[in-house]
Every structure is written in C-alpha cells, then in structure tokens.
Amino acid sequence: MISKVRERFNSGFRDAYYEGLQKEVLKTFGEPCPFRISETPVFIDREMKGKVFDACDAILRQLDDLDFEAVRQRFMPKQLHSPTPVGNPHFLGIDFGICEDEHGNLSPQLIELQAFPSLFFYQPFLAKAYLNNYPNIPVDDFHYFLGGHTEKSYLEALREVILGDEAAENVILMEIFPEAQKTRIDFWATQQALGIEVVCMTKVIKEGKRLYYEKEGRKIQIRRIYNRVIFDDLYQFKDLKTSFNIFDDLEVTWITNPDWFFMISKCIMPMLSHESIPESYYLDEVPRDIDLKQYVLKPLFSFAGKGVNLEPTWELLNTIKDMKNYMLQKKVKYSPLIKTLTDRNSRVELRILFVRDEKEGRLKPVINLTRMGKGGMINVSHNTNDTWIGSSISFFEK
C-alpha cells in the first residue's frame, strides 16, 4: 500500500533477518512457532487506515443498537445459555480482507467478527521480534499499537481486564489440551506477561460451585477464567472428561462470558450494513433470484475456515437441514497487493483487536493481527511450502 516503503523493505531483505526472528521465538518460548510466520510485516498507509477505522466505528455503533438478548434467543441453544450474568464482552476482533473492486480500488471488507480473545500477547511479541531482527523497518513513521497505547499502557489495559482485582494465582487461562493447540505460543506469552497458569479444562476441579486447580501440591481456587476454549474444539472431543461444564452455575468470573462467543459472531453479519460489509443472508432467508456464483457459504459458528464452501450450489443448499446456522456472504476479491521476493504477491487479512475499557464503558482498539496468503482462503493453520505468507502484524502510517 506504500510502494516506496515496500520497495525499500524488499530490496533490504536478508534471509538472516527472518532466521533471527525464528531464533528469537525459539529462545523466548522454547519451541518454534506452531504456525508459519511471514517474512514480512504489512505497512498500511493513512488512507487505508482511515477506511478501516471508519468501518470499525460504524460496526461498533450498530452493535450498540442490537438487541443481544434477542440474538441469544434466536441463535443459542437454550441448554447453552449461561446461568451467570452475561455482562459486556471484554474483547472483540473484527476481520477485514483488503480487497479491490471492479475498478481496482482498495477497500477493507468485513470477513467476520467475534467477541472472543485472540493472540493479544503474541502480537506485540511478534512486532518487537520484527523490529529486533529487521533493520529495514521504518520505525519512526509507523506504529502497531492502536488507540495511543504504548507497550506499558497496553499491558496494563490487558492486565486490568484479565486479572481485575484478583491475585494472579487465582486467575487461569483455560484451554482444552493447551500444549497441543496451534495458538499455544500466545498462551506461553500470556503466562510470561501476567504470571497466570495455563490450565487444561480436564484438570480443573469442581467442588460445589467453586473451581480449583492444583500446583506444586496445592489446591488453588479459580476466581477468574480467561477463557480460550473454542466451542468447535469442545464438541470435537466426544469423550472429553471434565468435572464441570462451561455453562454450569459457578462462583467464577468469566473473561469473557461464554455466551458472547455466539452473540457477536458471523450470526449477526446480515444485521449490519456499511460499504465495507459485504451483503449477506441467513440461509433460510435467501432470495431465490440471487446469483450463487457471487456468494460463499459459511456456517455461523466455526473457526479457521471450517465448513466454508466457496462454490455453493442450490443442490447443496437444499440438502442442508439446519439452515438457520448458515449464511451466504457475497464474495470479495482479496487484492494481491503485497509485493514479495517470489513470483506471486501476497494477500492480506487484517484483524483489529479491541479490549473493553471499563472506565469509558466501551470497546477500544489496541493492536492488530495480520495474516498473509496467496490462495483463495487465508488460513495460517494450514502450512504450505510457500513463502511470504502466514502470521504477521501491520504497521500503520502515523
């Protein structure tokens, strides 16, 4: 997006910089990154930055107007409704593809959104690792923290949301078999930053309404759960043995309440409108006169591209029994805008990450997560032998 910066970066690129970054990951976390890291960050100019945050502001305003109890009743199975107060979402991720229209103009287009925590601690590490190993990044003219944050204020904002007033030992990051998860590098980064334990859901002990975990022979009460359990994963393990259910009535504070996983997700996209939001329909409300070739089929509740069909047909749609759990979204054309040192350019998906500011009573942007790819779908979970793709971060022009 900033051709001179990209040209300088590419001409100054050395394989040794990328090797140094990978060595820093290994030294910091004791293992390589489980998913591929791109050779390059992304540099976003002021014009695209303005378009992205104009779209974010529009989405946030519309979220304020939605009746989320109605959303909850419509899309969440009643047996999954949390018995504890839902409260407000602590986190939000808004994903945009950087796309081009028929005239070649670039614009951010909403791909999905989710009120669920993302790689909040890996991303600042990644940005610093680029800066530590790449002397060809123009530091003075760009930033990766958002909302005026510095490294110190960013960490404090996350500490306030996740820990609250509790001691670190009474707060856990909870996942299912965390050591096997693709995103585990962020768990270790969180542990290093906050001093909290990463605990498998199967290791949590329930006594009455209270939860505990064991450490060094001690049984420690859990008062807050930084929940990283993705429900797709939860239901994959049919014989998973746990002493409690996420939707039990418990004396614990959820960061964030599990219901928000459902309530702010792809399920509300047909309710939103903006020039950066592609037209979409619930599958049981699709007009029969639309051109299916212009749409992609998506399940409302899935992660990492699971269940997405890029070429839906009426025959396929007619076989789907639970139509209310799917939607059609108008296709967008990711722009191959990142020049690389290969024979193909890379495409960009940009996730703006928000954290709730309790004093101001609103979600505020704090950092970004960027993914790069060259195929039809951008997914860092599926490694390929290609280069200049994968996990990255965007530096925004000041």
Disulfide bonds with the S-S distance in Angstrom:
none
